[in-house]
C-alpha cells in the first residue's frame, strides 16, 4: 500500500462540493479535511503498491469539477500506526 497526501485548491465557494465528490467518487480517499492557508482541502489517499500515483492524481483527482490546483506529498515511512481516533 502506498500512501500520499494531496493539497487541493478549489474554485471559490466550491470546497464542500469538491470534498463530497472526493469522498463519494474515490474509494482510495482515506480522509479529506478542510484546511486554512494556500489550499482549501487536504486529502489522504492509499493506493496499491504498484499504482502509478501520478496517473491517479491527474486522472482521478484533478478531473473532479471545481479543482483549480493540487500539490502532492509522497509518504516514505509511517512511524506510527493508525490509532483510529474517533470523530469529535
N, C-alpha and C positions, 0 to 999 in steps of 0.2 A: 504494500500500500504506500503510495506517495501522497504526501500532504503539502498543501500550499495555501497561501492567502492571497486574495485579490482585493486591492483598494479600488473602489468604483466611484466615479464622479457621474452624477445624473443630471438630466435636464432639470431646470428649476421647477419645483413643485411635483416632481415625479418620483421622489425617493421611495415612498411607500409602495408605489406600483412596481418599481423595479425589484424591491425586496420581495414582494409577493411572487413575482414571476420567477425569481431565482429559487425560492423555496418550492414552488409548485412544479416547476419545469425540470429542475436538476436534482436528481437523487444523490448526486455527489456532494451537494451542499450540506455540510455538517452544521454550520452555524452562519447566520447572517445578522450583523449588528449595524445599527445606525451609529455614526460617529461624528465628531466635530473635526474641523480642520479643513485641509485642502480637498478631502474626499468626503463623500456622503455615506458610503457603506463600506464595511469590511466583511468579506465572505471567506469562510474557511472551507476548503474542498479536500476530499480524499478520493483518489483515483487508483486504478490498478497499477501495479509496479511497472508494467510495460507500456502504460499510457503515454501519449505524447501531450505533455502539458500545454505546449504552445498551440497545438491544434485545438485542444479542449477550450482554452481561453478564447481563441479567435473565432471558433465555430459555434461554441455553445454559450459562452458568457457575453462576448461583445456583440452578438447578434440580437440580444434582448432589446426591445424598444426602449428608448429614452436613456440608454447608457452613452455618455459622452466620451469617457476616458477610463482607462484601467492602468493599474500598476501591480505587477505580480511579484510576490515574495516567495521564494522556494524555501522549504524546510530541509535542513540537513539531518538533524538528530532531535529526538524528543527526550528530554532529560527527566520528565515527569510523566506519570500515567494520567490518562483522562480520569479525573476524580468524579465525573458525573454529577457535578454540582447541580442542584435543582433550581427551578425558577424562583425568583424573589417575589 
